[in-house]
Amino acid sequence: MRTQRRAGIGTNQEAVRRHNLGTLLRHVHRAGQISRAELTSAMGLNRSTIAGLTAELESLGVTERALPGALSGAGERQGAGRPSAGVRLAAEGPYVVAVDLGVDRVVAARVSLGGRIALRAATTLSHPAEAWQVGATVAALIRQVVAEAPASAPLVGIGIGVPGLVRRADGLVRLAPNLDWHDVSLSSVVLAALGIDIPVAVANDADLGALAEHERGAGVGVDDLIYVSGNVGVGAGIITGGQRLEGTGGYAGEIGHLRFDPTGEPCHCGSRGCWETVVGGHAIAAAISCPTAQVAQVDEVLADLADVPPPLRHIGTALGQGLASVVNAFNPRLVVLGGYFSPLYVLVRDEIEQGLTDAALPAAIEAVSLVVPGLGGDSVLLGAAEMAFEPLFVDPVASLGNALLDVRSRLAG
């Protein structure tokens, strides 16, 4: 009995140690570099425990020591006394590959801890394309961005953002209407094309945009925000109380399919008069005389637009009115307008805000603000990176134990 009890205690202590390792690493990931004194305060642990944890992360090649004089910003010395030693991310530490999959293009990037994009690559996609064709294209981009990665740096995971309904349990793409996909296991397709075994996480693009903006963008310090994505279709990622709202299966946020006009146009989802049919990419393309074949590039066309045609102003009003329903339902502090809604907001800001004011409950809009992404066009990409890094923060030891080293030669082979 004593042996079993001791074994249990040892197991619990090991779990606590690994949890603390991950928590400390998450703090460094968010700050870039931080003093041990700040870590002691933030984690509620004593200095010797923090010293032991930082030493272990250094031995794992994840962090390195920062001299007190090298600290800046949040890590600056405060008050009298001996300055605290610091911790910063290792120059050649773990990395992930993040993928932002759109309707007609895909972007991949090698992303280091701290959210630093080391290298990116992009290409266009033919539409429609079979999942295996897209998987082969994604795999080629992944090979490209890891080709120059340091040989000693481990690849700990791949994260992919998709414009569609993604099942939370296993990442199955249940429906991506603008890609014409149904029940696609994109992670399996990509791994088969790569010929390696590495964790691959797949999630809805708007959810990832919300995650990134909350962690590193316009929503830092804001616990209630909505990221509205315009990527041919319309979706939303929702943060409430500091947590992502995903729903039972992971399908929450499909605001583009809220009923806006019961007598309106048919929607590709099978319904009629969805909000997406009024403010989506095809509606915007028609308003600015953009060819249907270029609907996925309406953000670029909007950014170069000199004069605002009246139909676009009507879309701005409809966007504001639809946002009013979202604001009434979720009472966010911040609404981040991503994708083609960013340049649209610049062009018809007054119409959007007036539509919101006219249709929203006065109490709900008292504190809400509309903003463009703080991360520009990289919100989804960096959200995919955050998702791929998550197992490393849960258990750095196990994650690094499963990481791929010298991944360049393995992918080349």
VENDALIN-V182593 format. One record per pair of residues at least 12 apart in sequence whose ideal C-beta (glycine too) atoms are under 8 Angstrom apart, sorted by sequence separation. I is the first residue (numbers start at 0). GAP is how many residues later the second one is. D is the distance in Angstrom with one decimal. If there is no record, write none. Layout:
BEGIN
I_GAP_D + I_GAP_D
END
This chain:
BEGIN
26_12_6.0 + 70_12_7.8 + 96_12_7.1 + 107_12_6.8 + 108_12_7.6 + 124_12_6.5 + 163_12_2.8 + 171_12_7.2 + 172_12_7.6 + 212_12_6.9 + 225_12_5.3 + 226_12_7.9 + 256_12_5.3 + 258_12_7.3 + 260_12_4.0 + 264_12_4.4 + 322_12_6.3 + 96_13_5.9 + 97_13_5.1 + 106_13_6.2 + 107_13_5.5 + 162_13_6.0 + 163_13_7.0 + 171_13_5.6 + 172_13_5.5 + 186_13_3.9 + 224_13_7.9 + 225_13_7.4 + 259_13_5.7 + 263_13_5.7 + 264_13_8.0 + 281_13_5.6 + 284_13_5.2 + 287_13_6.0 + 35_14_5.3 + 68_14_7.6 + 95_14_7.8 + 96_14_7.3 + 106_14_7.5 + 107_14_7.4 + 122_14_6.3 + 161_14_6.0 + 163_14_7.6 + 170_14_7.5 + 186_14_7.4 + 212_14_5.5 + 224_14_4.9 + 237_14_6.5 + 256_14_6.5 + 258_14_5.8 + 259_14_6.4 + 263_14_6.7 + 280_14_4.7 + 283_14_4.9 + 287_14_7.0 + 355_14_7.3 + 23_15_6.0 + 26_15_5.9 + 35_15_6.8 + 38_15_7.6 + 67_15_3.6 + 70_15_4.5 + 94_15_5.6 + 95_15_5.5 + 106_15_4.4 + 162_15_6.0 + 163_15_6.6 + 169_15_7.7 + 170_15_7.2 + 186_15_5.4 + 209_15_6.6 + 223_15_6.6 + 237_15_5.6 + 258_15_6.7 + 259_15_4.1 + 280_15_6.7 + 26_16_7.4 + 67_16_6.4 + 69_16_6.8 + 94_16_6.2 + 105_16_6.8 + 141_16_6.9 + 162_16_7.0 + 170_16_5.3 + 185_16_5.3 + 209_16_7.0 + 222_16_6.9 + 223_16_5.5 + 236_16_5.8 + 257_16_6.8 + 258_16_7.7 + 260_16_7.8 + 284_16_7.9 + 67_17_6.0 + 94_17_4.9 + 104_17_6.3 + 105_17_6.3 + 122_17_7.9 + 161_17_7.8 + 163_17_6.6 + 209_17_3.7 + 221_17_7.8 + 222_17_7.6 + 223_17_6.9 + 235_17_4.2 + 256_17_4.7 + 257_17_5.0 + 259_17_7.5 + 260_17_6.6 + 280_17_5.4 + 287_17_6.5 + 352_17_6.7 + 35_18_6.6 + 66_18_7.2 + 67_18_6.5 + 69_18_7.8 + 93_18_7.9 + 94_18_7.3 + 104_18_6.9 + 122_18_6.5 + 208_18_4.3 + 222_18_5.8 + 234_18_5.6 + 235_18_7.8 + 255_18_6.2 + 256_18_7.3 + 259_18_5.5 + 283_18_7.2 + 351_18_6.9 + 23_19_6.6 + 65_19_7.3 + 66_19_7.2 + 92_19_6.8 + 93_19_6.3 + 104_19_5.1 + 105_19_6.0 + 121_19_7.4 + 222_19_4.1 + 234_19_6.1 + 235_19_4.6 + 255_19_5.7 + 256_19_6.4 + 22_20_6.2 + 64_20_6.3 + 65_20_3.6 + 92_20_5.7 + 103_20_6.0 + 104_20_5.9 + 120_20_4.8 + 208_20_5.6 + 218_20_6.9 + 234_20_6.7 + 254_20_6.7 + 255_20_3.5 + 288_20_7.9 + 64_21_7.2 + 65_21_6.2 + 103_21_5.3 + 205_21_5.8 + 233_21_6.4 + 234_21_5.8 + 287_21_6.4 + 64_22_6.8 + 65_22_4.2 + 102_22_7.4 + 137_22_7.3 + 205_22_7.3 + 233_22_3.1 + 286_22_6.2 + 318_22_7.1 + 19_23_7.0 + 63_23_7.7 + 64_23_7.8 + 88_23_7.2 + 89_23_8.0 + 94_23_6.9 + 101_23_7.5 + 103_23_5.4 + 120_23_4.5 + 205_23_3.8 + 232_23_5.3 + 287_23_7.9 + 62_24_5.2 + 63_24_6.0 + 88_24_4.8 + 102_24_6.2 + 120_24_5.3 + 161_24_6.6 + 204_24_5.9 + 255_24_6.5 + 286_24_3.8 + 287_24_6.1 + 19_25_7.0 + 62_25_6.5 + 63_25_7.6 + 88_25_5.1 + 119_25_6.6 + 213_25_5.0 + 285_25_7.4 + 286_25_4.6 + 318_25_7.1 + 344_25_6.8 + 23_26_7.3 + 62_26_5.9 + 63_26_4.9 + 118_26_5.0 + 159_26_6.3 + 204_26_6.3 + 209_26_7.6 + 210_26_6.8 + 345_26_7.5 + 61_27_7.4 + 62_27_5.7 + 63_27_7.5 + 117_27_8.0 + 159_27_7.4 + 209_27_2.8 + 227_27_7.3 + 286_27_7.7 + 344_27_6.1 + 61_28_5.8 + 105_28_7.2 + 208_28_5.4 + 209_28_6.4 + 210_28_7.7 + 213_28_7.9 + 283_28_7.2 + 286_28_5.7 + 315_28_6.8 + 19_29_7.5 + 23_29_5.1 + 27_29_7.9 + 60_29_5.7 + 118_29_6.4 + 170_29_7.4 + 172_29_6.7 + 205_29_3.9 + 207_29_6.9 + 209_29_5.3 + 314_29_7.4 + 322_29_7.4 + 326_29_6.9 + 23_30_6.9 + 56_30_7.6 + 62_30_7.3 + 107_30_6.8 + 159_30_7.1 + 170_30_6.2 + 171_30_8.0 + 204_30_7.0 + 205_30_5.3 + 206_30_4.1 + 341_30_4.5 + 60_31_7.6 + 61_31_5.0 + 105_31_6.1 + 117_31_7.6 + 170_31_3.7 + 203_31_6.5 + 205_31_4.1 + 283_31_6.1 + 315_31_7.6 + 319_31_6.6 + 323_31_7.0 + 341_31_6.4 + 20_32_5.7 + 24_32_6.1 + 57_32_7.9 + 60_32_6.0 + 61_32_6.2 + 105_32_6.0 + 157_32_7.1 + 170_32_7.2 + 282_32_6.1 + 311_32_7.6 + 315_32_3.1 + 318_32_7.9 + 319_32_4.2 + 322_32_7.5 + 323_32_5.2 + 327_32_5.9 + 19_33_5.7 + 23_33_6.8 + 32_33_5.1 + 34_33_7.6 + 53_33_5.1 + 60_33_7.9 + 100_33_7.1 + 107_33_3.8 + 203_33_7.1 + 210_33_6.4 + 314_33_7.4 + 315_33_7.8 + 318_33_5.2 + 319_33_6.2 + 322_33_5.2 + 326_33_5.0 + 327_33_5.2 + 330_33_5.4 + 334_33_6.3 + 336_33_6.3 + 106_34_7.8 + 107_34_5.7 + 209_34_6.8 + 315_34_7.8 + 316_34_4.8 + 319_34_6.3 + 320_34_4.4 + 323_34_7.5 + 324_34_7.3 + 326_34_7.9 + 332_34_5.8 + 333_34_7.1 + 334_34_7.2 + 336_34_7.2 + 337_34_7.9 + 20_35_6.3 + 27_35_5.8 + 105_35_6.5 + 109_35_4.3 + 311_35_6.7 + 312_35_5.4 + 315_35_3.3 + 316_35_7.4 + 319_35_2.4 + 320_35_7.3 + 323_35_3.4 + 332_35_6.4 + 333_35_5.6 + 334_35_5.1 + 335_35_5.7 + 336_35_5.8 + 337_35_5.2 + 16_36_7.8 + 20_36_6.4 + 34_36_5.8 + 37_36_6.7 + 107_36_7.3 + 108_36_6.1 + 109_36_6.0 + 165_36_5.6 + 278_36_5.6 + 311_36_6.1 + 315_36_4.7 + 318_36_6.6 + 319_36_4.0 + 323_36_3.8 + 327_36_5.2 + 331_36_5.9 + 332_36_7.2 + 334_36_7.3 + 335_36_7.2 + 336_36_7.6 + 24_37_6.2 + 32_37_7.6 + 33_37_7.9 + 37_37_6.7 + 100_37_7.1 + 107_37_5.3 + 165_37_5.4 + 206_37_6.3 + 277_37_7.0 + 313_37_7.9 + 316_37_6.8 + 317_37_6.7 + 319_37_7.5 + 320_37_7.0 + 322_37_7.7 + 326_37_5.0 + 330_37_7.9 + 333_37_6.3 + 335_37_5.5 + 24_38_7.1 + 32_38_6.3 + 165_38_5.0 + 301_38_6.1 + 304_38_7.8 + 312_38_5.0 + 316_38_4.2 + 319_38_7.5 + 320_38_4.5 + 326_38_6.0 + 335_38_7.9 + 32_39_7.7 + 98_39_5.8 + 109_39_6.0 + 164_39_7.0 + 206_39_7.0 + 278_39_5.4 + 307_39_5.3 + 315_39_6.9 + 319_39_7.1 + 33_40_6.4 + 34_40_4.6 + 157_40_6.1 + 159_40_6.8 + 161_40_6.0 + 163_40_6.8 + 277_40_4.8 + 278_40_4.7 + 298_40_6.3 + 302_40_4.5 + 307_40_6.3 + 33_41_5.3 + 156_41_6.4 + 157_41_7.1 + 158_41_7.8 + 159_41_7.2 + 160_41_8.0 + 161_41_7.3 + 162_41_7.6 + 233_41_6.5 + 298_41_3.9 + 301_41_3.8 + 323_41_7.8 + 326_41_5.6 + 337_41_5.6 + 30_42_7.9 + 32_42_5.6 + 34_42_7.7 + 98_42_7.3 + 156_42_4.3 + 157_42_4.6 + 158_42_5.0 + 159_42_4.8 + 160_42_6.3 + 161_42_6.6 + 162_42_5.1 + 233_42_4.6 + 297_42_5.0 + 301_42_5.7 + 304_42_6.4 + 337_42_7.7 + 30_43_5.8 + 98_43_7.4 + 154_43_6.3 + 155_43_7.5 + 156_43_7.1 + 157_43_7.3 + 158_43_7.9 + 159_43_7.6 + 160_43_7.2 + 161_43_6.1 + 232_43_5.6 + 274_43_7.8 + 278_43_6.3 + 298_43_7.1 + 335_43_7.7 + 30_44_7.3 + 156_44_6.7 + 158_44_7.5 + 160_44_4.0 + 277_44_7.5 + 298_44_5.6 + 96_45_5.2 + 133_45_7.7 + 233_45_6.4 + 301_45_6.4 + 37_46_7.6 + 203_46_7.5 + 206_46_6.4 + 233_46_5.5 + 36_47_3.7 + 160_47_4.5 + 202_47_7.7 + 205_47_5.7 + 232_47_5.8 + 274_47_4.5 + 322_47_7.7 + 34_48_7.8 + 35_48_5.0 + 38_48_6.9 + 96_48_6.1 + 141_48_7.6 + 160_48_7.8 + 231_48_6.7 + 232_48_7.1 + 34_49_4.1 + 35_49_5.4 + 96_49_6.5 + 158_49_7.6 + 203_49_6.7 + 229_49_7.9 + 231_49_4.0 + 34_50_7.1 + 35_50_6.7 + 128_50_7.6 + 130_50_6.1 + 229_50_7.5 + 230_50_7.5 + 231_50_7.5 + 34_51_4.7 + 35_51_6.6 + 61_51_7.3 + 127_51_7.0 + 134_51_6.8 + 138_51_5.9 + 142_51_7.6 + 229_51_6.8 + 33_52_6.4 + 34_52_7.6 + 126_52_7.8 + 127_52_4.6 + 133_52_7.8 + 137_52_5.3 + 141_52_6.4 + 32_53_5.6 + 33_53_5.9 + 130_53_4.6 + 177_53_7.8 + 32_54_6.6 + 33_54_7.8 + 94_54_6.5 + 134_54_3.5 + 138_54_3.6 + 177_54_4.7 + 32_55_3.5 + 130_55_6.6 + 133_55_7.6 + 134_55_4.9 + 137_55_7.2 + 138_55_4.8 + 177_55_5.2 + 31_56_6.6 + 32_56_7.1 + 176_56_6.9 + 283_56_6.4 + 31_57_6.5 + 131_57_5.9 + 134_57_7.1 + 135_57_4.9 + 91_58_4.3 + 94_58_5.7 + 96_58_6.9 + 130_58_5.3 + 134_58_4.7 + 259_58_7.3 + 27_59_5.4 + 93_59_6.7 + 94_59_7.7 + 95_59_7.0 + 98_59_6.9 + 100_59_6.1 + 280_59_6.5 + 27_60_6.9 + 28_60_7.1 + 91_60_5.6 + 92_60_6.5 + 93_60_5.0 + 94_60_6.3 + 95_60_5.9 + 96_60_7.9 + 97_60_7.8 + 98_60_6.9 + 100_60_6.3 + 102_60_6.5 + 283_60_6.9 + 27_61_6.0 + 91_61_4.8 + 93_61_7.6 + 94_61_7.2 + 95_61_4.9 + 96_61_4.7 + 97_61_5.1 + 98_61_4.3 + 99_61_5.1 + 100_61_5.2 + 101_61_6.6 + 131_61_7.7 + 259_61_7.9 + 93_62_4.7 + 95_62_6.5 + 96_62_7.5 + 97_62_7.9 + 98_62_6.8 + 100_62_7.2 + 259_62_6.0 + 23_63_7.8 + 95_63_6.2 + 97_63_7.9 + 231_63_6.1 + 231_64_5.6 + 257_64_6.9 + 230_65_7.8 + 162_66_7.6 + 254_67_7.5 + 257_67_6.3 + 162_68_4.9 + 162_69_7.0 + 229_69_7.4 + 162_70_6.0 + 254_71_5.7 + 162_72_7.0 + 102_75_4.8 + 173_75_7.9 + 102_76_6.3 + 173_77_7.4 + 167_78_5.6 + 168_80_7.6 + 167_81_6.2 + 168_81_7.4 + 31_82_5.0 + 166_82_5.7 + 167_82_2.9 + 166_83_5.6 + 28_84_5.1 + 165_84_6.0 + 166_84_7.8 + 27_85_7.7 + 28_85_6.0 + 164_85_7.8 + 165_85_7.9 + 244_85_8.0 + 28_86_7.7 + 164_86_4.8 + 24_88_7.8 + 164_89_6.9 + 177_90_7.3 + 235_90_6.8 + 239_90_6.5 + 60_91_7.3 + 176_91_4.7 + 176_92_6.0 + 237_92_6.1 + 239_92_7.8 + 60_93_7.9 + 237_94_7.8 + 227_95_7.2 + 227_98_7.5 + 114_100_7.7 + 225_100_6.3 + 114_101_5.3 + 100_104_7.5 + 225_104_6.2 + 99_105_6.8 + 223_106_7.5 + 225_106_4.8 + 223_107_6.9 + 224_107_5.4 + 227_107_6.3 + 229_107_7.6 + 223_108_4.8 + 224_108_6.2 + 225_108_7.4 + 227_108_6.9 + 229_108_6.7 + 230_108_4.8 + 223_109_4.7 + 224_109_4.1 + 225_109_5.1 + 226_109_4.6 + 227_109_5.6 + 228_109_4.9 + 229_109_3.4 + 230_109_7.6 + 222_110_7.5 + 223_110_7.4 + 224_110_7.2 + 225_110_7.1 + 227_110_6.4 + 228_110_5.0 + 229_110_4.1 + 221_111_5.1 + 224_111_6.4 + 226_111_5.7 + 229_111_4.2 + 221_112_5.0 + 228_112_7.8 + 229_112_7.9 + 227_113_6.0 + 229_114_7.4 + 218_115_5.5 + 217_116_6.7 + 218_117_6.4 + 217_118_5.5 + 216_119_7.3 + 212_123_5.1 + 212_125_8.0 + 209_126_7.5 + 208_127_7.4 + 102_128_6.8 + 101_129_5.8 + 102_129_4.7 + 208_129_5.1 + 101_130_7.8 + 205_132_7.5 + 226_146_7.6 + 236_146_7.9 + 228_151_7.5 + 226_152_6.9 + 217_153_4.9 + 217_154_7.5 + 219_154_7.7 + 217_155_6.1 + 218_155_7.5 + 216_156_5.7 + 217_156_3.6 + 216_157_3.4 + 217_157_7.8 + 215_158_7.4 + 216_158_4.2 + 215_159_6.3 + 212_160_5.9 + 212_161_6.2 + 212_162_6.4 + 216_162_6.3 + 211_163_5.8 + 208_164_7.2 + 216_165_8.0 + 211_166_7.6 + 212_166_5.6 + 215_166_6.3 + 211_167_4.8 + 214_167_8.0 + 211_168_7.2 + 126_169_7.9 + 211_169_7.8 + 208_170_4.0 + 211_170_4.1 + 212_170_7.9 + 207_171_7.5 + 208_171_4.9 + 211_171_3.7 + 214_171_5.9 + 207_172_5.0 + 210_172_4.3 + 209_173_7.3 + 211_173_7.9 + 205_174_7.9 + 208_174_5.5 + 211_174_6.1 + 204_175_4.7 + 207_175_2.9 + 210_175_5.5 + 206_176_7.4 + 207_176_5.3 + 210_176_7.0 + 204_178_8.0 + 207_178_7.6 + 207_179_6.3 + 202_180_7.9 + 202_181_7.4 + 200_183_7.9 + 202_184_5.8 + 29_185_7.1 + 200_186_5.0 + 200_187_5.7 + 198_189_7.4 + 200_189_7.7 + 104_191_6.9 + 103_192_4.0 + 198_192_6.3 + 102_193_4.8 + 103_193_7.6 + 101_194_6.4 + 198_203_7.2 + 197_206_5.5 + 195_208_6.5 + 195_211_7.3 + 195_214_5.8 + 195_215_6.5 + 194_216_7.6 + 193_217_6.4 + 194_218_7.9 + 160_219_4.4 + 160_220_7.4 + 160_222_6.4 + 160_223_4.7 + 158_224_7.8 + 159_224_6.0 + 158_225_3.6 + 158_226_5.9 + 158_227_7.6 + 158_228_4.3 + 158_229_3.3 + 157_230_5.8 + 158_230_8.0 + 156_231_3.9 + 155_232_7.2 + 156_232_7.0 + 155_233_7.1 + 156_234_6.4 + 155_235_7.1 + 156_235_7.5 + 155_236_5.3 + 156_242_7.8 + 155_243_5.4 + 155_244_6.9 + 153_246_6.1 + 155_246_7.8 + 155_247_4.7 + 154_248_6.1 + 153_249_3.5 + 154_249_4.6 + 153_250_6.4 + 153_251_5.4 + 154_252_4.7 + 151_253_7.4 + 153_253_7.9 + 150_254_7.6 + 150_255_5.5 + 150_257_7.0 + 148_258_6.9 + 148_259_6.6 + 116_261_7.0 + 119_261_7.8 + 145_261_5.5 + 146_261_5.8 + 145_262_6.0 + 116_264_7.4 + 116_265_7.6 + 145_265_6.5 + 114_267_5.6 + 142_268_4.9 + 141_269_7.4 + 142_269_7.5 + 110_270_7.7 + 114_270_6.6 + 110_271_7.0 + 114_271_7.6 + 108_272_5.6 + 106_274_6.1 + 110_274_3.9 + 108_276_7.4 + 112_276_7.0 + 110_277_7.9 + 99_280_4.5 + 99_281_4.5 + 98_282_7.8 + 97_283_5.0 + 97_284_6.9 + 99_284_6.4 + 98_285_6.0 + 97_286_3.9 + 97_287_4.0 + 95_289_5.3 + 97_290_6.4 + 96_291_7.3 + 95_292_3.8 + 95_293_5.6 + 93_298_6.3 + 93_305_7.9 + 93_306_6.7 + 93_309_6.5 + 61_334_6.5 + 59_336_6.4 + 59_337_7.4 + 61_338_7.5 + 56_339_7.0 + 59_340_5.8 + 28_360_7.1 + 28_364_7.2 + 24_367_7.0 + 25_367_4.6 + 24_368_6.0 + 21_370_7.3 + 22_370_7.6 + 21_371_4.5 + 24_371_5.7 + 21_372_5.5 + 21_373_6.1 + 20_374_7.9 + 21_374_5.5 + 20_375_5.0 + 18_376_7.9 + 20_376_7.0 + 17_377_5.0 + 17_378_7.1 + 17_379_5.7 + 17_380_7.5
END
